[in-house]
């Protein structure tokens, strides 16, 4: 597997997306593409971008549909064209390297009453979210879109929340994920046990290492827990690889809760 994330430069702020506290926005870039930009200067800070990057590329490695992720350079001059003071401040605080997902025009929010996923796809999404401790895939906020009759997974900035405090992170890597009980796709995830080994095998240490290597140094600079960006990246690799070691309590917990629904 070769992971490649392009870098583009934002040329125009198009419109804010106000569903959520981080004020993501649609921007146009120098490749003429439209992207949903996640700002480094938003309240969640650069760790939300790290989680978005890592979880998104992990999902892609598992064969799940995630819009293309790109790095976005943001110039200070872009703030001068924006009349809204709040957005101006956000743009100024985010000058430099940010992250965005390909914009899917015309997409609609996933509705579990309308769209029926296969047990394999539903189980893969649930396993992925349990592995990455994603709290944002509930009926209230599914963070899934339907575009051209295909499911797409978005908004993973709240996943991998272990990195907001590094204390005992290796011990915590072995923990189950109790909040999987609230997952919107759990009722359809009937193949969790059957797919567990297959999905874990796709995330080899080499694959995990390649994904983690994408984290830009600048997103790690504000945290002083480790002495270097390399040490930070190794900590992410250690957490993610150890979490995959059997027995995978996150997968067992998901299967147990799913069985209790019957």
PLY file of the C-alpha trace (Angstrom):
ply
format ascii 1.0
element vertex 262
property float x
property float y
property float z
element edge 261
property int vertex1
property int vertex2
end_header
0.00 0.00 0.00
1.25 3.46 -0.91
-0.35 6.41 0.86
-0.10 9.72 -0.96
-1.66 12.96 0.25
-1.48 15.90 -2.14
-0.88 19.50 -1.07
-2.96 22.28 -2.61
-3.20 26.01 -1.92
-6.50 27.66 -1.02
-7.35 30.43 -3.48
-10.90 31.37 -2.46
-13.05 31.06 0.65
-16.44 30.01 -0.69
-18.82 29.50 2.22
-18.80 28.38 5.86
-20.40 25.11 6.96
-21.90 26.01 10.30
-23.03 22.56 11.47
-20.49 22.11 14.25
-18.27 24.23 16.44
-15.16 24.20 14.29
-16.61 26.24 11.40
-15.28 24.16 8.52
-15.69 25.80 5.13
-15.86 25.08 1.46
-12.82 26.53 -0.28
-11.52 26.53 -3.81
-7.90 25.53 -4.40
-5.28 26.13 -7.05
-6.17 22.83 -8.74
-9.70 24.24 -9.37
-11.14 21.72 -6.91
-13.57 22.41 -4.09
-12.73 21.09 -0.64
-14.21 21.02 2.86
-11.45 22.68 4.84
-10.77 21.84 8.50
-8.91 24.73 10.14
-5.83 24.26 12.28
-6.83 27.38 14.23
-10.29 26.08 15.19
-11.15 25.29 18.79
-10.14 21.62 18.57
-6.68 22.60 17.33
-4.24 20.55 15.26
-5.00 17.28 17.06
-8.37 17.21 15.32
-6.51 17.40 11.99
-4.19 14.58 13.06
-7.20 12.42 13.94
-8.93 13.31 10.67
-5.84 12.36 8.70
-5.03 9.13 10.51
-8.57 7.81 10.81
-9.43 8.77 7.25
-6.43 6.96 5.79
-6.97 3.97 8.08
-10.52 3.77 6.77
-9.22 3.87 3.22
-6.74 1.07 4.03
-9.68 -1.01 5.21
-11.41 -0.47 1.87
-13.94 2.05 3.16
-15.06 5.03 1.06
-13.49 8.22 2.41
-13.28 11.39 0.28
-9.78 12.29 -0.81
-7.82 13.97 1.97
-5.46 16.81 1.02
-3.16 19.19 2.85
-4.14 22.81 2.23
-1.82 25.79 2.45
-3.68 28.88 3.65
-2.24 32.33 2.97
-2.84 35.30 5.28
-4.13 37.32 2.33
-7.26 35.15 2.19
-8.50 36.68 5.45
-8.56 40.13 3.89
-11.35 39.16 1.52
-13.68 37.91 4.27
-16.05 40.46 5.91
-17.15 38.26 8.84
-14.87 39.05 11.83
-15.21 35.56 13.31
-14.18 33.91 10.05
-11.39 36.48 9.60
-9.96 35.49 12.99
-10.21 31.81 12.11
-8.40 32.32 8.81
-5.63 34.34 10.47
-5.19 31.68 13.16
-4.94 28.97 10.51
-2.31 30.46 8.21
-0.06 27.65 7.03
-0.86 23.97 6.65
-4.41 22.75 7.16
-6.40 19.72 6.04
-9.41 19.21 3.80
-11.61 16.56 2.26
-12.86 16.52 -1.30
-16.23 18.29 -1.48
-19.08 16.03 -2.65
-21.61 18.38 -4.30
-25.20 17.25 -4.06
-24.53 14.64 -1.40
-27.19 13.96 1.22
-26.99 12.82 4.82
-27.20 9.07 5.30
-30.65 7.98 6.51
-30.74 4.47 8.02
-34.45 4.25 7.29
-33.87 4.80 3.59
-30.42 3.39 2.83
-29.73 -0.25 3.68
-26.10 -1.31 3.80
-24.83 -4.86 3.41
-23.87 -6.66 6.65
-20.24 -6.69 5.46
-20.09 -2.94 4.88
-21.94 -2.10 8.10
-19.69 -4.46 10.09
-16.54 -2.97 8.57
-17.61 0.56 9.48
-18.47 -0.46 13.05
-15.14 -2.32 13.45
-13.25 0.69 12.05
-14.99 3.12 14.39
-14.42 0.88 17.41
-10.73 0.63 16.52
-10.33 4.39 16.08
-12.63 5.22 19.04
-14.86 7.39 16.88
-17.62 8.94 18.99
-19.31 10.64 16.03
-21.27 7.92 14.24
-24.54 8.00 16.15
-28.13 8.29 14.85
-28.05 11.94 15.90
-24.84 12.66 14.03
-23.91 9.86 11.63
-21.22 11.73 9.66
-22.02 9.65 6.60
-23.12 10.90 3.22
-24.77 9.31 0.21
-23.29 10.52 -3.06
-24.04 8.93 -6.43
-25.81 6.12 -4.55
-22.65 5.30 -2.59
-21.86 5.68 1.10
-19.05 8.05 2.12
-17.53 8.47 5.58
-16.60 11.96 6.74
-15.54 13.93 9.83
-13.17 11.83 11.92
-11.64 14.66 13.92
-13.21 13.42 17.18
-11.68 9.95 16.86
-8.42 8.75 18.47
-9.20 10.91 21.48
-6.47 9.16 23.49
-3.97 11.73 22.17
-5.57 14.59 24.10
-3.71 13.20 27.11
-0.74 10.90 26.63
-0.71 9.47 30.15
-0.79 5.65 30.07
-1.54 5.70 26.35
-0.11 2.23 25.71
-2.21 0.71 28.47
-5.27 2.50 27.12
-4.59 1.13 23.65
-5.91 -2.25 24.84
-9.23 -0.86 26.07
-12.61 -1.68 24.62
-14.76 1.14 23.26
-17.97 1.25 25.30
-19.53 4.02 23.21
-19.81 1.64 20.26
-23.24 0.83 21.74
-24.50 4.10 20.24
-23.27 3.39 16.69
-25.89 4.03 14.01
-24.91 0.91 12.04
-24.60 -1.52 14.94
-27.96 -3.25 14.27
-26.77 -4.15 10.74
-23.24 -5.18 11.77
-23.89 -8.92 11.92
-20.45 -10.03 10.67
-18.17 -8.46 13.27
-16.75 -11.76 14.46
-16.27 -13.14 10.97
-14.47 -10.03 9.69
-12.29 -9.26 12.70
-9.19 -11.18 11.62
-9.47 -10.06 7.98
-9.73 -6.38 8.87
-6.92 -6.48 11.42
-4.65 -8.19 8.88
-5.05 -5.25 6.48
-3.52 -2.88 9.02
0.00 -4.26 9.15
2.64 -2.35 11.13
4.04 -1.17 7.78
0.67 0.22 6.68
0.12 1.92 10.04
3.63 3.36 9.96
3.16 4.75 6.46
-0.09 6.44 7.45
1.39 7.94 10.63
4.42 9.21 8.70
2.08 11.64 6.93
1.55 13.77 10.05
3.21 17.16 9.43
5.74 18.31 12.03
3.93 21.62 12.46
0.79 19.89 13.78
2.82 18.29 16.56
4.82 21.33 17.62
2.39 22.72 20.22
2.51 19.57 22.39
5.64 19.13 24.51
4.93 15.60 25.74
7.65 14.17 23.50
10.93 15.76 22.44
10.56 15.41 18.68
8.06 14.87 15.90
9.62 11.46 15.34
8.87 10.45 18.92
5.28 11.63 18.53
4.86 9.57 15.38
6.33 6.51 17.04
3.85 6.92 19.91
0.95 6.94 17.44
2.34 3.84 15.72
2.82 2.05 19.04
-0.74 2.84 20.14
-2.35 1.81 16.85
-0.31 -1.38 16.40
-0.76 -2.51 19.99
-4.51 -1.91 19.74
-4.60 -4.48 16.95
-2.95 -7.24 18.99
-5.27 -10.10 19.97
-7.44 -10.30 21.86
-8.95 -7.18 20.30
-11.24 -6.04 23.09
-12.73 -3.28 20.97
-13.97 -5.85 18.44
-15.18 -8.23 21.15
-17.13 -5.43 22.83
-18.74 -4.40 19.55
-19.79 -7.99 18.84
-21.09 -8.46 22.40
-23.23 -5.32 22.28
-24.48 -6.23 18.79
-25.53 -9.69 20.05
-27.47 -8.10 22.91
-29.68 -6.29 20.40
-31.19 -9.53 19.13
0 1
1 2
2 3
3 4
4 5
5 6
6 7
7 8
8 9
9 10
10 11
11 12
12 13
13 14
14 15
15 16
16 17
17 18
18 19
19 20
20 21
21 22
22 23
23 24
24 25
25 26
26 27
27 28
28 29
29 30
30 31
31 32
32 33
33 34
34 35
35 36
36 37
37 38
38 39
39 40
40 41
41 42
42 43
43 44
44 45
45 46
46 47
47 48
48 49
49 50
50 51
51 52
52 53
53 54
54 55
55 56
56 57
57 58
58 59
59 60
60 61
61 62
62 63
63 64
64 65
65 66
66 67
67 68
68 69
69 70
70 71
71 72
72 73
73 74
74 75
75 76
76 77
77 78
78 79
79 80
80 81
81 82
82 83
83 84
84 85
85 86
86 87
87 88
88 89
89 90
90 91
91 92
92 93
93 94
94 95
95 96
96 97
97 98
98 99
99 100
100 101
101 102
102 103
103 104
104 105
105 106
106 107
107 108
108 109
109 110
110 111
111 112
112 113
113 114
114 115
115 116
116 117
117 118
118 119
119 120
120 121
121 122
122 123
123 124
124 125
125 126
126 127
127 128
128 129
129 130
130 131
131 132
132 133
133 134
134 135
135 136
136 137
137 138
138 139
139 140
140 141
141 142
142 143
143 144
144 145
145 146
146 147
147 148
148 149
149 150
150 151
151 152
152 153
153 154
154 155
155 156
156 157
157 158
158 159
159 160
160 161
161 162
162 163
163 164
164 165
165 166
166 167
167 168
168 169
169 170
170 171
171 172
172 173
173 174
174 175
175 176
176 177
177 178
178 179
179 180
180 181
181 182
182 183
183 184
184 185
185 186
186 187
187 188
188 189
189 190
190 191
191 192
192 193
193 194
194 195
195 196
196 197
197 198
198 199
199 200
200 201
201 202
202 203
203 204
204 205
205 206
206 207
207 208
208 209
209 210
210 211
211 212
212 213
213 214
214 215
215 216
216 217
217 218
218 219
219 220
220 221
221 222
222 223
223 224
224 225
225 226
226 227
227 228
228 229
229 230
230 231
231 232
232 233
233 234
234 235
235 236
236 237
237 238
238 239
239 240
240 241
241 242
242 243
243 244
244 245
245 246
246 247
247 248
248 249
249 250
250 251
251 252
252 253
253 254
254 255
255 256
256 257
257 258
258 259
259 260
260 261
